């Protein structure tokens, strides 16, 4: 059995986790073959500290639940990495400002593609910039 993905490292914040768990529970050996990782690509290009980081995954889609989840990481001073769908970016930035204050951030988009972008500044400036786009 093989799980292959054209969208990053399988099982990192995707349903492949369920397959790996189910396979291991019935005695199937699970062997990862390292490949592309959007988390590490974003971290490497973000221009933020890389010595320590926390991966949040996809925050909840609704603001109330998302803010609660983001606030649960507020005391962590290391770099936080999360996946955010484009249509949720502004709301997530607004919630992040409430949860973390106006800390430095990098919006990393279209990684490893022709229109790859690493936009760096603060959360409030990111909100202003991506509202204009």
C-alpha positions as CSV (number, residue, x, y, z in Angstrom):
1,X,0.0,0.0,0.0
2,X,1.4,3.4,-0.9
3,X,0.1,6.9,-0.2
4,X,1.4,9.5,-2.6
5,X,0.5,13.2,-2.7
6,X,1.2,16.0,-5.2
7,X,0.4,18.5,-2.5
8,X,3.1,18.3,0.1
9,X,4.1,15.7,2.7
10,X,1.2,13.2,3.1
11,X,-0.2,12.9,6.6
12,X,0.9,16.4,7.7
13,X,-2.4,18.1,8.3
14,X,-4.3,15.9,5.8
15,X,-6.5,12.8,5.9
16,X,-3.4,10.6,5.2
17,X,-3.0,10.5,9.0
18,X,-6.1,8.3,9.2
19,X,-4.7,5.9,6.7
20,X,-1.3,5.7,8.5
21,X,-3.0,5.1,11.8
22,X,-5.4,2.4,10.5
23,X,-2.6,0.6,8.7
24,X,-0.4,0.6,11.8
25,X,-3.3,-0.6,14.0
26,X,-3.6,-3.7,11.9
27,X,0.1,-4.4,11.8
28,X,1.0,-2.9,8.5
29,X,4.5,-1.3,8.6
30,X,4.3,2.4,7.9
31,X,7.5,3.8,6.3
32,X,7.6,7.5,5.3
33,X,9.7,8.5,2.3
34,X,10.7,12.1,2.9
35,X,9.5,14.5,0.3
36,X,8.3,18.1,0.0
37,X,7.0,19.7,3.1
38,X,5.0,23.0,2.8
39,X,5.6,23.6,6.6
40,X,9.4,23.5,6.2
41,X,9.4,25.4,2.9
42,X,7.4,28.2,4.5
43,X,9.6,28.2,7.6
44,X,12.8,28.3,5.6
45,X,11.7,31.2,3.4
46,X,9.7,33.2,5.9
47,X,12.6,35.1,7.4
48,X,11.5,34.4,10.9
49,X,13.5,32.4,13.6
50,X,13.9,28.7,12.6
51,X,15.6,27.4,15.7
52,X,12.2,26.6,17.3
53,X,8.7,26.5,15.8
54,X,5.2,25.2,16.4
55,X,3.0,23.9,13.6
56,X,-0.7,24.8,14.3
57,X,-2.1,23.1,11.2
58,X,-5.4,24.5,9.8
59,X,-7.1,26.7,12.4
60,X,-10.9,26.3,12.6
61,X,-12.9,28.1,9.9
62,X,-15.2,30.1,12.1
63,X,-13.8,33.1,13.9
64,X,-14.9,32.3,17.4
65,X,-13.4,28.8,17.4
66,X,-10.4,30.0,15.4
67,X,-9.7,32.8,17.9
68,X,-9.9,30.4,20.8
69,X,-7.4,28.0,19.1
70,X,-5.0,30.8,18.2
71,X,-5.1,32.2,21.8
72,X,-4.1,28.8,23.0
73,X,-0.7,29.4,21.4
74,X,-0.4,33.0,22.6
75,X,2.3,32.3,25.2
76,X,4.5,30.6,22.7
77,X,7.2,33.0,21.6
78,X,8.7,30.8,18.8
79,X,7.6,31.0,15.2
80,X,4.1,29.7,14.6
81,X,3.3,28.1,11.3
82,X,-0.3,27.5,10.1
83,X,-2.1,26.6,6.9
84,X,-4.8,29.1,5.9
85,X,-7.0,28.9,2.8
86,X,-6.9,32.1,0.7
87,X,-10.6,33.0,1.4
88,X,-9.9,32.8,5.2
89,X,-6.7,34.8,5.2
90,X,-8.1,38.2,6.3
91,X,-10.3,36.8,9.1
92,X,-7.4,34.7,10.3
93,X,-5.1,37.8,10.3
94,X,-7.7,39.8,12.3
95,X,-8.0,37.0,14.8
96,X,-4.2,36.6,15.0
97,X,-3.8,40.3,15.8
98,X,-6.3,39.9,18.7
99,X,-4.5,36.7,19.9
100,X,-0.9,37.8,19.5
101,X,-0.7,41.5,19.1
102,X,1.0,43.0,16.1
103,X,3.9,40.6,15.9
104,X,6.1,39.9,12.9
105,X,4.7,37.5,10.3
106,X,5.3,36.1,6.8
107,X,2.5,35.2,4.4
108,X,3.9,32.4,2.2
109,X,1.9,31.5,-0.8
110,X,2.1,29.3,-3.9
111,X,5.2,27.5,-2.5
112,X,7.4,25.9,-5.1
113,X,5.2,27.3,-7.9
114,X,5.7,30.0,-10.6
115,X,4.0,32.7,-8.4
116,X,5.7,31.8,-5.1
117,X,5.6,34.6,-2.7
118,X,7.1,35.3,0.8
119,X,5.5,38.5,2.1
120,X,7.1,39.7,5.3
121,X,6.1,42.4,7.8
122,X,3.6,42.6,10.7
123,X,0.2,41.1,11.2
124,X,-1.6,44.5,10.8
125,X,0.4,45.4,7.7
126,X,-0.4,41.9,6.2
127,X,-4.1,42.5,6.8
128,X,-3.9,45.9,5.1
129,X,-1.9,44.4,2.2
130,X,-4.1,41.4,1.5
131,X,-7.3,43.4,1.9
132,X,-6.1,45.5,-1.1
133,X,-5.4,42.4,-3.3
